[in-house]
């Protein structure tokens, strides 16, 4: 478990990626940072704001042509999956494919490296 108090705050601007249910997202990753950001959750009963562990995925400018060339990933189930994958290595030339099953805070994610977007 990561101690959020010990993480550095990722500097703005924030580019929080909103995953669509049942639609895969693809990222050509060139680097990453693990930190924390303050969010304003939108789900019913959520606090007005809270700190969360986040992964900033730096992506190839061809895959996100506008500045900044990164996405901030905040769903906790996904963050912990990605930490395990990214700390091993980022396979050269591969894309990260992320698939979300349902909307809301109970979502699950499948994650894999693929040769190219489908």
Secondary structure, 3 states (H helix, E strand, C coil): CCCHHHCCECCCCCCECCCCECCCEEECEEEEEEEEEEECCCCCCCCCCEEEEEEEEEECCCCCCCCCCEEEECCHHHHHHHHHHHCCCCCCCCEEEEEECCCCCCCCEEEEEECCCC
